[in-house]
Structures are given as C-alpha cells and as structure tokens.
Amino acid sequence: MISRSFLWWRRPAGTAYLALAVIGLVSLGAGSASETAIDWNEVDALFVEYDRSGAPGCGLGVVRAGVLEYGRGYGMANLDHGIAITPQTVFRTGSVGKQFTAAAIAIAAQDGVISLDEPARRWITDLPSYSEDPTIRQVVHHTSGLRDYLTLMSLRGLRDDDFYTNAEVRSVIARQRELNFTPGSDYLYSNSGYFLLGEIIRETTGMTLKEYADARIFGPLGMTHSHFHDDHNHIVPSRATGYAPTDDGYRVSVTTLDMVGDGGVFTSIEDLALWVDALNRDGLSPGLNAVLESTTPLTGGEANPYSFGQFVEEHRGLRMISHGGSFVGYRASITRFPDVDLSIVLACNRSDANPSRMALDIADIVLADQLGPAASAQSAGGPADVEGAPEPGLVDGPSRYAGRYYSPELDIEYRLEIVDDGLRLRAGPGIDREVRQIGPDHLTAQGMQLRFRLAQGRAEGFEVDAGRVRDLVFERVAG
C-alpha cells in the first residue's frame, strides 16, 4: 500500500488555494519523497499562461517512489460551466493509450493466447498477403510497414470532424496492396498497427479491448476513472472538454470517432500515477515490464528506440521512457525515469499545449541534482540547413499533368485542374489544394508529394508520399 499524501490543486487566479486530502487514493507502493527540497513554485511558473479562469489547461502529477508527490490542476476543464481542472479530472490522452494497448498484447502473449512473432494476418484475416507479412512484434514496434489509417482517411478527402466506423478503417487497411517498406527494415509510426492490435485482442479473447483492459489492467490497478472510450456517446463523469485556440478565444475540439487501440484511453492524473508506479515496480504482472521496455533493432542493424508504446531513450544521462499523445483538443504525456523511480504525467485539454516539452522542463527542476549537464545551445543542434533544396514554384506546363486519376487502394478519384494558369488538386469535400513544383515531374500539394510517370510528354499516373503513407499509386482515368 502506498503512503497517502496531499494533492494540491489551485482554483483559477484570484481565489484561494485548496489542499485536498486524498482519502480514497490507493497506495502506490513503498518509498519516500526526495530529501532534496523542491521549489514547486518554479514548476507552477511553467503553467502561468494556463492557470486562468478563462482558459483550458493541464493536470500535472509528479510521482516519486510510489507517492503522488505533487498533483495539480491548472486552468479549466470546462469553460461553459466554469469547472476547474483537478487531479481527478478525466482527459482523452491520444497516443498515450498505445502503451495500454501494448500492455494488453504483452499480457495476452504472456498467457499464451498469441505469439508476438506470428504474423498479424493470422488473426486479422482481411489483411492482404504481402510478400513478407508483418509480425505482431513488428506491429508493436512500428516496423510493420502498415500505412497509417488516419493519413489514408485524410487522403480520401475526409476532414478532421468527419465520422467513419471501425469497419471502414479495416476496409481501407485491407485495400492496401503494398506496405510502406519491408517489415522490420524501417521505423514509421502507424496508427493502423495499434488499431489492429486492439482488433487482435477481440479476435483472440472474445473481449473488446475496453473489456480486456478493464479486466487485466485498469481493474487490478484500481484505475477506476480509466477506460478505452469505444463509444463516443458514453457519459464520462468529470470529463474535460477539449479546446482549440481561435483568434478571440477557444472553440470546442472533440471527436465522434470510436477507434481505440491507437488511442482512446480516458484517464485522470490520479489514475496515471497508479499506472506509472506499476510500471516502475513491475507491479502489473511479474516479468511483464521487461517485455514492455524491450526494443528490437531494424534488420539493417540500426537501433529502434520504440518499445511497447514507449520510447526508451535518455535525458541528460538518465534513462527515460516516455510517450506523448495528441488528438483533437487534447495533449498528454507520460515520462518515466525508472532508475530514480520518478515519473511525470501530464494531461491537457488544449491543442496548443506541449506536455512532452513541459515534462522535460519539470524534470530539469525536480531532478536537478541527479541529471547530467544540459546540452549547450551549440551541441543541441537544430534543423539543418539543406543547401540547394528547391523552392516550390509554379508548375511548368500544367496541362501535361491535368486530368483525373484513380487509386484503387483509396477508392477515390483525384482531379488535377488548371485554375488561373496554375494547378489545383481536388477530391471529395476535404481536398482542394494548390499544387507547386519542386523538381522534374515532382509536385507538392500541402503535405503531399506527387511523383509523376510520363509517356510521350503526358502524365500517365503518379505515386503519393504523405508522411506515414508512402508510394500510393494513382493511374490516369481514360477520357
């Protein structure tokens, strides 16, 4: 059982501080707070722009040796009703949910229900048979080559607030004739992979990912305010509303999508404190944490720091295990320093927050006497200048590219149309983009690169690269 400590949260500026004794908080484990005095005002100063009655903000938890040493809310969970954020506020956490999905898969493997090294296609039978099928382990490590479904849906012309179903996601994944690369040879983040991991849990256990996580993770750890949110109509007590900034304030930014696995975990700072403590002391299932922190190099020998929904890296000489989350008006991060048994959890309900960066700033304060020297401005580096990189310009001879093109993998038609001597790419309700030239028969359109194939001076087709989707083929439509 953990020691019970006080959690502090502050009402918006201009009102009094309140100290809340956490009577019902489950003990996180044995341990004591650091002997070094921490200036928590220095931590609070990082959130000064959020700690206002008219703005959404963040919840913070600093967990040391099994104690939620500092739990705070900054700003408002709901602007309509003036409800402040507390450590009990429930947030959507975006891709932070991947580590819960990965833990569910690792538990299923530990139970012998699946093998991490068997093809994912054994259980997801509508996946195409590729020349080399990705394994479940490769899906976990983002080395599967599976094209990202969120990017695919965007390329189909769907907008951020459009609705689609799990069946539609499975259908678009199943339509992909190629992978981004040979499994194991490269790393590329894929929400498709983690969505399918949730589907594997359903296929192998007969339980939804929500049900399985409730039974094997959230329930045993006492995470009573946590769940996979697979029904957007599900009422969530103490839920924070997501917001995005506008020129004159904020707008609500939430989603009606019900996909889980790649994200979809709703949880609170108090519950995340239980989770990180369980990871740091291998408290979920003996031997499980060694699996969750394991990494596998690429087939070419290069290291891949991505483990089971977590990046295994270093910060100023200390081993750091972390992951961020970003979706609609929510941002979150979990940052653990297991060698010194300290974790920082953050959840925010504003899309302009950067909790992963904030967590490092907090670590620099809380672990000041245990971290190595900070990188100098010179050694820290930054974006390299690319000499000779072409500047996008007007398309040379747009008529050779104009026409209609079809992708069977997206089941959508793109139209390249000449408008005012320039070229525009149009498709569905969500794509209307200016096209610019960056090289011979190499065009770009707001995050997409189009590499054309010409015959007798006329484009016959092109391939699209768009971040987490590579080499997507379009062919010219006759007539």
C-alpha positions, 0 to 999 in steps of 0.5 A, a space after each residue: 500500500 502506498 503512503 497517502 499524501 496531499 494533492 494540491 490543486 489551485 482554483 483559477 487566479 484570484 481565489 484561494 488555494 485548496 489542499 485536498 486530502 486524498 482519502 480514497 487514493 490507493 497506495 502506490 507502493 513503498 518509498 519516500 519523497 526526495 530529501 532534496 527540497 523542491 521549489 514547486 513554485 518554479 514548476 507552477 511558473 511553467 503553467 502561468 499562461 494556463 492557470 486562468 479562469 478563462 482558459 483550458 489547461 493541464 493536470 500535472 502529477 509528479 510521482 516519486 517512489 510510489 507517492 503522488 508527490 505533487 498533483 495539480 490542476 491548472 486552468 479549466 476543464 470546462 469553460 461553459 460551466 466554469 469547472 476547474 481542472 483537478 487531479 481527478 479530472 478525466 482527459 482523452 490522452 491520444 497516443 498515450 493509450 498505445 502503451 495500454 494497448 501494448 500492455 494488453 498484447 504483452 499480457 495476452 502473449 504472456 498467457 499464451 493466447 498469441 505469439 508476438 512473432 506470428 504474423 498479424 494476418 493470422 488473426 486479422 484475416 482481411 489483411 492482404 498477403 504481402 510478400 513478407 507479412 508483418 509480425 505482431 512484434 513488428 506491429 508493436 514496434 512500428 516496423 510493420 510497414 502498415 500505412 497509417 489509417 488516419 493519413 489514408 482517411 485524410 487522403 480520401 478527402 475526409 476532414 478532421 470532424 468527419 465520422 467513419 466506423 471501425 469497419 471502414 478503417 479495416 476496409 481501407 487497411 485491407 485495400 492496401 496492396 503494398 506496405 510502406 517498406 519491408 517489415 522490420 527494415 524501417 521505423 514509421 509510426 502507424 496508427 493502423 498497427 495499434 488499431 489492429 492490435 486492439 482488433 487482435 485482442 477481440 479476435 483472440 479473447 472474445 473481449 473488446 479491448 475496453 473489456 480486456 483492459 478493464 479486466 487485466 489492467 485498469 481493474 487490478 490497478 484500481 484505475 477506476 476513472 480509466 477506460 478505452 472510450 469505444 463509444 463516443 456517446 458514453 457519459 464520462 463523469 468529470 470529463 474535460 472538454 477539449 479546446 482549440 485556440 481561435 483568434 478571440 478565444 477557444 472553440 470546442 475540439 472533440 471527436 465522434 470517432 470510436 477507434 481505440 487501440 491507437 488511442 482512446 484511453 480516458 484517464 485522470 492524473 490520479 489514475 496515471 500515477 497508479 499506472 506509472 508506479 506499476 510500471 516502475 515496480 513491475 507491479 502489473 504482472 511479474 516479468 511483464 515490464 521487461 517485455 514492455 521496455 524491450 526494443 528490437 533493432 531494424 534488420 539493417 542493424 540500426 537501433 529502434 528506440 520504440 518499445 511497447 508504446 514507449 520510447 526508451 531513450 535518455 535525458 541528460 544521462 538518465 534513462 527515460 521512457 516516455 510517450 506523448 499523445 495528441 488528438 483533437 483538443 487534447 495533449 498528454 504525456 507520460 515520462 518515466 525515469 525508472 532508475 530514480 523511480 520518478 515519473 511525470 504525467 501530464 494531461 491537457 485539454 488544449 491543442 496548443 499545449 506541449 506536455 512532452 516539452 513541459 515534462 522535460 522542463 519539470 524534470 530539469 527542476 525536480 531532478 536537478 541534482 541527479 541529471 547530467 549537464 544540459 546540452 549547450 545551445 551549440 551541441 543541441 543542434 537544430 534543423 539543418 540547413 539543406 543547401 540547394 533544396 528547391 523552392 516550390 514554384 509554379 508548375 511548368 506546363 500544367 496541362 501535361 499533368 491535368 486530368 483525373 486519376 484513380 487509386 484503387 487502394 483509396 477508392 477515390 478519384 483525384 482531379 488535377 485542374 488548371 485554375 488561373 494558369 496554375 494547378 489545383 488538386 481536388 477530391 471529395 469535400 476535404 481536398 482542394 489544394 494548390 499544387 507547386 513544383 519542386 523538381 522534374 515531374 515532382 509536385 507538392 500539394 500541402 503535405 503531399 508529394 506527387 511523383 509523376 510517370 510520363 509517356 510521350 510528354 503526358 502524365 500517365 499516373 503518379 505515386 503519393 508520399 504523405 508522411 506515414 503513407 508512402 508510394 500510393 499509386 494513382 493511374 490516369 482515368 481514360 477520357 
